[in-house]
């Protein structure tokens, strides 16, 4: 497995836990969560992302997610960064659903805005 981007410095051999920090503005605020539901959700995302291995079928997708998040931060357009976070959180949710299902694929919209 693997993808051409796996040699880029920002793509680790395994694990994508850093996506949680990159998407922090699009995740529920766990400090304002009296029930603990938001914290449980963020923990589930973190565990899912941490456990992705290089030979995993979703490794390349998450490498792309990380690239978009990092690139949007330096684009000088705050709305682009906000959109990248929103889209990335949605993608992670869909990948988790894919992992926990019997479906052979998950489709997600993609908009090429030049990143």
Backbone bond lengths (Angstrom), bond angles and torsions (degrees), N, CA, C in turn:
res aa  C-N    CA-C-N  psi(-1)  N-CA   C-N-CA  omega(-1)  CA-C   N-CA-C  phi
1 X - - - 1.455 - - 1.506 109.60 -
2 X 1.312 115.49 -170.05 1.453 121.90 179.00 1.509 111.16 112.62
3 X 1.301 115.14 174.97 1.460 120.48 -179.84 1.513 109.29 -141.96
4 X 1.298 116.11 167.13 1.461 120.20 -177.26 1.519 111.67 -60.81
5 X 1.329 117.37 -30.27 1.465 121.01 -177.39 1.525 112.63 -76.48
6 X 1.331 118.65 -6.29 1.462 119.10 -173.51 1.526 113.15 -67.34
7 X 1.319 118.23 -9.35 1.454 120.43 178.10 1.530 112.09 -91.87
8 X 1.337 117.21 -7.47 1.467 120.25 179.13 1.527 109.12 -64.98
9 X 1.327 117.97 144.17 1.464 120.91 -175.54 1.516 114.03 -59.02
10 X 1.350 118.42 -31.12 1.446 119.07 -176.53 1.519 113.72 -84.08
11 X 1.319 117.98 1.61 1.461 120.95 -179.41 1.525 109.23 -105.12
12 X 1.336 116.86 110.44 1.468 119.05 -178.97 1.517 111.66 -76.49
13 X 1.295 116.28 168.47 1.454 120.80 175.97 1.512 111.89 -65.82
14 X 1.303 116.33 -30.66 1.455 120.48 177.89 1.512 109.56 -157.36
15 X 1.297 115.70 158.41 1.455 121.63 175.75 1.513 114.52 79.61
16 X 1.309 115.18 136.83 1.460 122.52 179.99 1.520 110.63 -133.24
17 X 1.326 115.92 31.66 1.464 120.89 -177.04 1.527 112.13 -59.14
18 X 1.325 117.74 -27.50 1.466 120.22 -179.55 1.522 112.68 -64.12
19 X 1.311 118.10 -18.49 1.467 121.01 177.58 1.525 110.02 -60.80
20 X 1.327 117.48 -29.50 1.464 120.67 177.56 1.529 109.84 -59.53
21 X 1.323 117.41 -46.82 1.464 120.26 179.15 1.529 111.19 -67.14
22 X 1.320 116.54 -39.23 1.459 120.13 -179.61 1.529 112.16 -66.36
23 X 1.331 116.92 -25.55 1.465 122.41 -178.54 1.526 112.62 -105.46
24 X 1.307 117.88 12.99 1.470 121.16 -172.92 1.527 113.13 -51.98
25 X 1.324 117.82 -39.24 1.467 120.08 -177.87 1.526 112.74 -68.44
26 X 1.321 118.04 -16.74 1.457 121.43 -179.76 1.520 114.01 -102.83
27 X 1.325 116.33 3.66 1.462 121.36 179.90 1.522 110.20 -103.83
28 X 1.326 116.97 157.16 1.471 119.18 178.55 1.527 111.03 -60.45
29 X 1.329 115.96 146.68 1.458 121.87 177.94 1.523 108.41 -79.42
30 X 1.311 116.97 107.18 1.466 120.96 -176.41 1.528 111.96 -69.93
31 X 1.331 117.32 -19.76 1.466 120.40 178.04 1.532 111.31 -72.67
32 X 1.312 116.86 -21.61 1.470 121.95 -179.76 1.521 110.34 -108.91
33 X 1.314 116.08 40.60 1.462 121.92 -173.86 1.530 110.03 -127.05
34 X 1.322 117.51 87.89 1.465 119.62 -176.74 1.532 114.22 -66.54
35 X 1.317 117.83 -24.40 1.469 120.99 -177.65 1.518 113.17 -89.62
36 X 1.318 117.39 -19.41 1.463 120.91 -177.59 1.517 113.57 86.32
37 X 1.330 117.01 1.97 1.468 120.42 -179.07 1.535 112.04 -64.65
38 X 1.337 116.63 -42.50 1.467 119.88 -179.47 1.524 110.55 -64.78
39 X 1.328 116.21 -41.48 1.471 119.78 178.96 1.519 110.69 -63.32
40 X 1.312 116.76 -38.57 1.465 120.43 178.08 1.525 111.26 -64.98
41 X 1.325 116.25 -40.38 1.464 120.70 178.27 1.525 110.79 -63.88
42 X 1.325 117.43 -46.76 1.463 121.08 -179.80 1.532 110.09 -63.79
43 X 1.325 117.99 -38.58 1.476 121.14 175.75 1.533 110.86 -61.57
44 X 1.328 116.47 -40.49 1.468 120.23 178.76 1.528 110.59 -63.58
45 X 1.345 116.76 -44.26 1.464 120.25 176.50 1.531 110.12 -59.48
46 X 1.336 115.94 -47.76 1.465 121.21 -177.19 1.539 110.62 -59.81
47 X 1.311 117.42 -45.90 1.467 121.76 -179.75 1.527 110.37 -63.08
48 X 1.323 115.87 -46.18 1.463 120.86 179.23 1.529 110.72 -57.74
49 X 1.330 116.37 -49.30 1.468 120.91 -176.80 1.526 111.80 -68.78
50 X 1.301 117.78 -37.29 1.469 122.04 -179.59 1.527 111.15 -64.96
51 X 1.323 117.07 -33.39 1.463 121.10 -173.54 1.528 114.83 -85.97
52 X 1.325 118.65 -0.85 1.469 120.77 179.72 1.529 108.81 -72.08
53 X 1.307 116.26 127.08 1.463 123.39 -179.52 1.531 110.16 -102.61
54 X 1.333 116.49 161.27 1.472 121.71 -178.28 1.533 112.59 -55.83
55 X 1.317 117.65 -36.23 1.465 119.29 -177.26 1.523 112.91 -88.30
56 X 1.310 117.20 6.20 1.457 122.38 179.14 1.532 109.31 -72.32
57 X 1.321 116.60 143.48 1.462 120.31 -177.98 1.522 113.29 -64.97
58 X 1.312 118.98 -19.88 1.465 120.61 -179.17 1.530 113.11 -99.07
59 X 1.319 117.19 3.04 1.463 121.28 -178.71 1.529 111.22 -56.80
60 X 1.316 117.43 -47.47 1.472 121.29 -177.72 1.526 111.60 -65.10
61 X 1.321 116.89 -37.04 1.461 120.17 179.26 1.530 109.26 -63.76
62 X 1.332 116.86 -46.18 1.460 120.23 -179.53 1.525 111.80 -68.78
63 X 1.328 117.68 -31.20 1.468 120.10 173.57 1.527 109.48 -62.36
64 X 1.326 116.29 -39.46 1.469 120.81 176.39 1.519 111.95 -66.20
65 X 1.328 116.69 -40.51 1.467 121.24 177.15 1.522 109.96 -59.71
66 X 1.320 116.64 -47.52 1.468 120.52 179.26 1.532 110.66 -60.34
67 X 1.322 116.65 -44.31 1.465 120.87 -179.66 1.530 110.95 -59.78
68 X 1.317 117.03 -44.92 1.467 121.10 179.69 1.527 110.44 -62.42
69 X 1.331 116.50 -44.60 1.466 120.01 -179.65 1.529 111.67 -62.83
70 X 1.319 116.69 -44.56 1.464 120.08 179.92 1.526 111.50 -68.02
71 X 1.312 117.37 -42.04 1.467 121.59 -178.98 1.527 111.66 -66.88
72 X 1.319 116.70 -38.48 1.464 119.56 -177.91 1.523 111.62 -67.81
73 X 1.319 117.50 -26.88 1.469 121.12 179.27 1.526 111.97 -67.92
74 X 1.316 117.36 -27.90 1.462 120.73 -177.54 1.528 112.18 -103.64
75 X 1.318 117.07 6.86 1.465 120.62 -176.77 1.523 112.48 -77.94
76 X 1.325 118.31 -13.78 1.454 120.53 -180.00 1.519 113.88 76.19
77 X 1.321 115.84 15.01 1.469 120.51 179.48 1.528 108.43 -128.91
78 X 1.337 117.96 99.77 1.469 120.94 -177.50 1.528 113.68 -56.09
79 X 1.328 117.64 -34.93 1.464 119.43 179.94 1.522 110.85 -65.83
80 X 1.320 117.36 -32.86 1.463 121.37 177.90 1.528 110.31 -67.24
81 X 1.310 116.66 -42.06 1.460 120.98 177.84 1.522 110.77 -63.19
82 X 1.318 116.35 -42.81 1.463 121.14 178.79 1.527 110.86 -62.09
83 X 1.333 116.81 -43.09 1.459 121.41 178.42 1.533 111.06 -65.25
84 X 1.325 116.44 -39.11 1.470 120.62 179.31 1.532 110.24 -62.98
85 X 1.332 116.95 -41.08 1.471 120.85 178.73 1.523 110.05 -63.98
86 X 1.315 116.42 -48.68 1.472 121.01 -178.78 1.539 110.57 -58.89
87 X 1.308 116.59 -46.87 1.460 121.34 -179.02 1.532 111.13 -66.47
88 X 1.318 116.92 -38.68 1.462 121.16 -179.19 1.521 112.08 -67.04
89 X 1.331 117.03 -42.42 1.470 120.22 176.99 1.528 109.40 -61.57
90 X 1.317 116.85 -42.27 1.464 120.71 177.98 1.524 111.14 -61.64
91 X 1.317 116.71 -41.35 1.464 121.45 179.40 1.530 110.85 -63.88
92 X 1.335 116.90 -43.56 1.470 120.28 179.65 1.526 109.95 -62.26
93 X 1.330 117.44 -41.43 1.474 120.95 178.03 1.528 110.25 -59.28
94 X 1.325 116.20 -43.79 1.464 120.26 -178.36 1.526 111.24 -68.19
95 X 1.328 116.58 -37.64 1.467 119.45 177.83 1.525 111.12 -66.62
96 X 1.320 116.66 -37.33 1.471 119.93 176.01 1.520 110.19 -64.03
97 X 1.324 116.37 -42.51 1.465 120.45 178.37 1.530 110.20 -62.18
98 X 1.320 115.93 -41.37 1.464 121.33 177.64 1.522 110.63 -60.30
99 X 1.310 116.62 -45.08 1.462 122.07 -178.42 1.536 111.52 -63.58
100 X 1.323 115.91 -32.35 1.471 120.95 -175.99 1.519 112.26 -98.57
101 X 1.320 117.56 20.45 1.463 120.16 -177.60 1.525 110.39 -132.72
102 X 1.297 114.65 179.20 1.466 120.81 176.83 1.526 111.85 -102.79
103 X 1.334 117.01 8.05 1.455 120.20 -179.10 1.526 110.63 -74.37
104 X 1.338 117.79 143.47 1.468 120.62 -178.53 1.526 113.70 -79.48
105 X 1.350 118.10 -11.88 1.465 119.83 -178.07 1.522 110.20 -160.30
106 X 1.320 115.24 160.05 1.461 122.48 173.01 1.510 106.51 -128.49
107 X 1.316 116.65 131.98 1.459 121.02 179.31 1.517 108.68 -104.21
108 X 1.303 115.85 138.55 1.458 121.05 178.62 1.515 107.89 -138.37
109 X 1.338 116.98 144.39 1.468 118.44 -179.92 1.515 111.45 -67.16
110 X 1.312 115.01 151.08 1.466 120.96 178.69 1.509 108.20 -136.02
111 X 1.323 116.13 133.91 1.464 120.70 177.39 1.523 106.90 -124.35
112 X 1.313 116.39 117.82 1.472 120.52 179.70 1.524 108.17 -87.10
113 X 1.343 114.66 103.88 1.457 118.48 179.61 1.526 110.92 -107.70
114 X 1.308 116.91 20.92 1.450 121.06 173.69 1.501 115.33 93.81
115 X 1.321 118.72 7.25 1.469 119.39 178.37 1.495 110.16 -73.65
